[in-house]
Amino acid sequence: MDSLAKARLLAVLVPAALLGGAYVAQLGFGLPPCEMCWWQRYPHFAALGLGLLAFFAPPARLWTMLAGVAIIASGLIGGFHAGVEYDWWEGITPCTAPATALDVLNTAAAPHVRCDVAPWDLFGISLAGFNFLISCTAGAAVLALAAYRK
C-alpha cells in the first residue's frame, strides 16, 4: 500500500472513529455535547466527506490533504476547548456562563451543558483534550503521508 493510499484510509478512519466515539459518549453514556463539542465535530464531518471523495474523485492527493487540514482544525478547536475546561483561559460562548432561571425554563427539553466543565476525563485528560491529541497527530500523519512521493 503506497503512502497516499494510507493517508486516504487514515483520513476516513480517524474522523469516523472520533465521531463514532462522540456519539457513543452522547447516546450511550449520557454525555450531551456542549456548543464547543459541536464545533469539534463539524471539521470531522468535513474531513470524512473529503476523505471519501479522495477515493472517487481526482485529485486524490488534494482531497486527502484537505481532509488532513480539517482533522487538525478539529484538534485545534479541541485544544481551545480543553484550555477552557482546565481554566487556562476563558471561553467565548454563553455556555461558559452559569445557567439562569430563564435559561432553565426555556431549555426544559434540552439541558444546559457547560463548556467549561469536563463531563468526563481519563488520567486528567478530557474528551476535548483527547480530540486535540489524536486529531493533531493523525492530521499531521495524513498530511505527511499524502505529501510523500517516491
Buried (B, 14 or more C-beta within 10 A) or exposed (E): EEBBBBBBBBBBEBBBEBBEBBEEBEEEEEBEBBBBBEBBBEBBEBBBBBBBBBBEEEEBBBBBBBBBBBBBBBBBBBBBBBBBBBEEEEBEBEBBEEBEEEEEEEEEEEEBBBBBEBBEBEEEBBBBBBBBBBBBBBBBBBBEBBBEEE
